[in-house]
């Protein structure tokens, strides 16, 4: 798997992060500080977890992907 140099978390780290949050070990703020990600990024990871998606996504505006 090719991972971009600016990617903060690998898929395995994303799995660990979500399990730590959903087992109530850490708050969102604590996880942001621990993993070095922003609050919006953490929310995206937790939202995608519902769909079982731990992959790394391109940071491209989705509006222009349909043109």
N, C-alpha and C positions, 0 to 999 in steps of 0.2 A: 504494500500500500504506500502510495506517495503522500507525504504529509508536508504541507506548506511550512516554510521556516517560521512564520509568525503565528502558527497554531499554538495555542496555549495548552490544550489538553488532548491526549490521545483518546481513542474510544474506550480503552480500559480505564483510564482515569475518569472519564465521564460516567461509566458504570459505577465506579467506586463512589464518586461524588453523589450520585442520585441515591445510592443505597444508604450512604451516611445521612442524607437529608431525610429520607422516608423512614428510617429507623429511629429518628428523632435524636440522633447523636449530636448534631450541630444545627445551628440556625443558618439562615441564608447569609447573613452578614459574616458569620464565622467562616462559612465555606468560601465566600468571595475572597476573604483575606488569606485563607489557607491555600487556595489554589491559584490565586493571583488573577482572577477574572472579575469583570464588572458585573454589577447587579443585573442589567439587561441580558448579558450573556448567560448568566446562571439561570435566569428564567427561561431562556430559549432551550437550554439543555434539559431543564425539568419538564418543559412542555413536550419536547420531542420524545422524552422517555415514555410518555403515555402510549406512543405508537411503536415503542421498541426500537427507536432510531437513535443510535449512538454514533453514527458516522459523522464525518467532518464535511460541512457544507461550504460551498464557495460563497464568499461575501460579495454577491452581485445583486443589484437591485432586480428583484423578480419581475417587475413591470416590463423591463426591456428584454427579458428572455422569450416573451411571446411574440415579439415583433418579427 
